[in-house]
Amino acid sequence: MNVQIEESWRRRLQPEFDKDYFRTLAAFVRNEYARGEVYPPGRLIFNAFNLCPFDEVKVVIIGQDPYHGTGQAQGLCFSVADGVPFPPSLVNIFKEIKADIGTDPPATGDLTRWARQGVLLLNATLTVRAHQAGSHQRQGWETLTDAAIRALADERQHLVFILWGAYAQRKGEFIDRDRHLVLGSAHPSPLSAYNGFFGNKHFSRTNAYLKAQGKTEIIW
């Protein structure tokens, strides 16, 4: 299939695009966009990959679904377009950054600046029906994003995988902890942030690891 995706990712994921499950997924997604409102806009479905080529990835943050509210999703987990109010999880992420490294919350929730520094902001499911959380789960996206994470885990070394919440931690179970730094904690959602997300110091720990590996730190 002719998927519009950055070339280094295409080379890794083309075997997935050629499988029956992905053909079925693509037909489902096309039908969903034709029937009604689906997020993110079609051109941004693979935004996480397009902004962060395979060999430039330094950090992977795994989310679950795109935001399903009007104008929120932009193909990067936890990120919202410039001018969109911060969702609660993103508010808590910025609170932890402030507590951890002292950086004040920015004026925008657009995390493109992270992606351009090598942070792959990858949702497990890349599309969602408007106002229906989880509506595109178990259609095949999870298989594709598992393949992307596995390619990074197997081909690269000394990456940081940030797994917030039980779902992300299950998705990253196979990552070799001797080859990469894997950071897990509670999810930044208001329902769980006080159960281990706040105080996890994932941002300073990520940068300390990157620095130790001779890599440029992330400007959070």
Order of alpha helices (4+ residues) and beta strands (2+ residues): alpha-alpha-beta-alpha-beta-alpha-alpha-beta-beta-alpha-beta-alpha-beta-alpha
